[in-house]
Amino acid sequence: MNPLKHIRRLAAVLAGLAGALVASGATPAFAMHVPPPGSGISTSPVGATTTPAQVHTVVVGGMPGWQIALIAVVAALLAATVAVLVDRARTGRRKAITATA
């Protein structure tokens, strides 16, 4: 069997395992039960009093245009690089055609 297939399969398995690890690590943070404010249920230790945190919403925001342009340029360069590498790998595997006269 072609050794590149083994490497490709191993890379796919490792990527899947890494994705599963990241997903399982992020799950407990979203699954934690937080009581609604004013319900009288306290998650703090016994006897500890806490004041509610002040939350300030950012009204003006978003991503600046130069960051969007930078992301687009990097994505285009990455796609072009991958396309060239794939094309060179394909042409390297082709059999040479000899001209007959």
C-alpha positions as YAML, in Angstrom:
chain: A
units: angstrom
residues:
- id: 1
  name: MET
  ca: [0.00, 0.00, 0.00]
- id: 2
  name: ASN
  ca: [1.10, 3.52, -0.69]
- id: 3
  name: PRO
  ca: [2.83, 5.07, 2.37]
- id: 4
  name: LEU
  ca: [1.10, 8.40, 1.70]
- id: 5
  name: LYS
  ca: [-2.26, 6.73, 2.32]
- id: 6
  name: HIS
  ca: [-1.03, 5.60, 5.72]
- id: 7
  name: ILE
  ca: [0.14, 9.11, 6.57]
- id: 8
  name: ARG
  ca: [-3.10, 10.64, 5.30]
- id: 9
  name: ARG
  ca: [-5.18, 8.17, 7.30]
- id: 10
  name: LEU
  ca: [-3.09, 8.80, 10.43]
- id: 11
  name: ALA
  ca: [-3.46, 12.57, 10.00]
- id: 12
  name: ALA
  ca: [-7.24, 12.19, 9.63]
- id: 13
  name: VAL
  ca: [-7.46, 10.06, 12.79]
- id: 14
  name: LEU
  ca: [-5.32, 12.51, 14.77]
- id: 15
  name: ALA
  ca: [-7.40, 15.46, 13.57]
- id: 16
  name: GLY
  ca: [-10.59, 13.67, 14.60]
- id: 17
  name: LEU
  ca: [-9.19, 12.85, 18.02]
- id: 18
  name: ALA
  ca: [-8.00, 16.43, 18.51]
- id: 19
  name: GLY
  ca: [-11.45, 17.74, 17.57]
- id: 20
  name: ALA
  ca: [-13.11, 15.32, 19.99]
- id: 21
  name: LEU
  ca: [-10.72, 16.38, 22.75]
- id: 22
  name: VAL
  ca: [-11.44, 20.06, 22.18]
- id: 23
  name: ALA
  ca: [-15.19, 19.41, 22.07]
- id: 24
  name: SER
  ca: [-15.15, 17.39, 25.28]
- id: 25
  name: GLY
  ca: [-13.05, 20.02, 27.03]
- id: 26
  name: ALA
  ca: [-15.44, 22.82, 26.12]
- id: 27
  name: THR
  ca: [-18.60, 20.94, 27.10]
- id: 28
  name: PRO
  ca: [-18.45, 21.28, 30.92]
- id: 29
  name: ALA
  ca: [-18.24, 25.06, 30.72]
- id: 30
  name: PHE
  ca: [-21.51, 25.21, 28.81]
- id: 31
  name: ALA
  ca: [-23.22, 22.47, 30.81]
- id: 32
  name: MET
  ca: [-22.68, 24.12, 34.21]
- id: 33
  name: HIS
  ca: [-25.94, 25.03, 35.94]
- id: 34
  name: VAL
  ca: [-26.09, 28.68, 36.92]
- id: 35
  name: PRO
  ca: [-29.15, 29.78, 38.90]
- id: 36
  name: PRO
  ca: [-31.00, 32.84, 37.62]
- id: 37
  name: PRO
  ca: [-30.32, 36.11, 39.43]
- id: 38
  name: GLY
  ca: [-32.64, 36.83, 42.33]
- id: 39
  name: SER
  ca: [-33.62, 33.18, 42.82]
- id: 40
  name: GLY
  ca: [-32.04, 33.02, 46.29]
- id: 41
  name: ILE
  ca: [-29.85, 30.06, 45.35]
- id: 42
  name: SER
  ca: [-26.23, 30.78, 46.11]
- id: 43
  name: THR
  ca: [-23.29, 29.03, 44.47]
- id: 44
  name: SER
  ca: [-20.77, 30.70, 46.79]
- id: 45
  name: PRO
  ca: [-19.41, 29.06, 49.96]
- id: 46
  name: VAL
  ca: [-21.47, 29.27, 53.14]
- id: 47
  name: GLY
  ca: [-21.30, 32.69, 54.77]
- id: 48
  name: ALA
  ca: [-19.68, 34.42, 51.81]
- id: 49
  name: THR
  ca: [-21.49, 37.37, 50.36]
- id: 50
  name: THR
  ca: [-20.87, 38.60, 46.88]
- id: 51
  name: THR
  ca: [-22.01, 41.69, 45.08]
- id: 52
  name: PRO
  ca: [-23.29, 41.36, 41.55]
- id: 53
  name: ALA
  ca: [-20.75, 42.17, 38.88]
- id: 54
  name: GLN
  ca: [-21.23, 45.23, 36.75]
- id: 55
  name: VAL
  ca: [-21.56, 44.32, 33.09]
- id: 56
  name: HIS
  ca: [-20.92, 46.97, 30.47]
- id: 57
  name: THR
  ca: [-22.00, 46.11, 26.97]
- id: 58
  name: VAL
  ca: [-19.80, 47.29, 24.15]
- id: 59
  name: VAL
  ca: [-22.09, 49.09, 21.75]
- id: 60
  name: VAL
  ca: [-19.50, 50.17, 19.23]
- id: 61
  name: GLY
  ca: [-17.33, 47.36, 18.03]
- id: 62
  name: GLY
  ca: [-16.80, 44.83, 15.36]
- id: 63
  name: MET
  ca: [-13.72, 43.90, 13.45]
- id: 64
  name: PRO
  ca: [-11.72, 46.66, 11.78]
- id: 65
  name: GLY
  ca: [-11.49, 46.56, 8.01]
- id: 66
  name: TRP
  ca: [-7.75, 45.96, 7.96]
- id: 67
  name: GLN
  ca: [-8.19, 42.77, 9.99]
- id: 68
  name: ILE
  ca: [-10.83, 41.49, 7.58]
- id: 69
  name: ALA
  ca: [-8.57, 42.29, 4.63]
- id: 70
  name: LEU
  ca: [-5.62, 40.57, 6.33]
- id: 71
  name: ILE
  ca: [-7.66, 37.43, 6.97]
- id: 72
  name: ALA
  ca: [-8.84, 37.38, 3.35]
- id: 73
  name: VAL
  ca: [-5.29, 37.79, 1.99]
- id: 74
  name: VAL
  ca: [-3.87, 35.07, 4.24]
- id: 75
  name: ALA
  ca: [-6.70, 32.69, 3.31]
- id: 76
  name: ALA
  ca: [-6.12, 33.35, -0.40]
- id: 77
  name: LEU
  ca: [-2.38, 32.78, -0.08]
- id: 78
  name: LEU
  ca: [-2.92, 29.58, 1.87]
- id: 79
  name: ALA
  ca: [-5.42, 28.28, -0.69]
- id: 80
  name: ALA
  ca: [-3.06, 29.10, -3.57]
- id: 81
  name: THR
  ca: [-0.15, 27.39, -1.83]
- id: 82
  name: VAL
  ca: [-2.18, 24.25, -1.18]
- id: 83
  name: ALA
  ca: [-3.42, 24.23, -4.79]
- id: 84
  name: VAL
  ca: [0.14, 24.47, -6.16]
- id: 85
  name: LEU
  ca: [1.38, 21.71, -3.85]
- id: 86
  name: VAL
  ca: [-1.51, 19.41, -4.81]
- id: 87
  name: ASP
  ca: [-0.95, 20.10, -8.51]
- id: 88
  name: ARG
  ca: [2.77, 19.33, -8.23]
- id: 89
  name: ALA
  ca: [2.04, 16.13, -6.32]
- id: 90
  name: ARG
  ca: [-0.41, 15.04, -9.03]
- id: 91
  name: THR
  ca: [1.94, 15.80, -11.90]
- id: 92
  name: GLY
  ca: [4.73, 13.95, -10.11]
- id: 93
  name: ARG
  ca: [2.62, 10.77, -10.07]
- id: 94
  name: ARG
  ca: [1.64, 10.86, -13.74]
- id: 95
  name: LYS
  ca: [3.36, 8.56, -16.14]
- id: 96
  name: ALA
  ca: [5.35, 10.25, -18.86]
- id: 97
  name: ILE
  ca: [3.78, 10.05, -22.30]
- id: 98
  name: THR
  ca: [6.27, 9.38, -25.05]
- id: 99
  name: ALA
  ca: [5.72, 10.76, -28.51]
- id: 100
  name: THR
  ca: [5.61, 8.24, -31.33]
- id: 101
  name: ALA
  ca: [6.51, 9.21, -34.83]
...
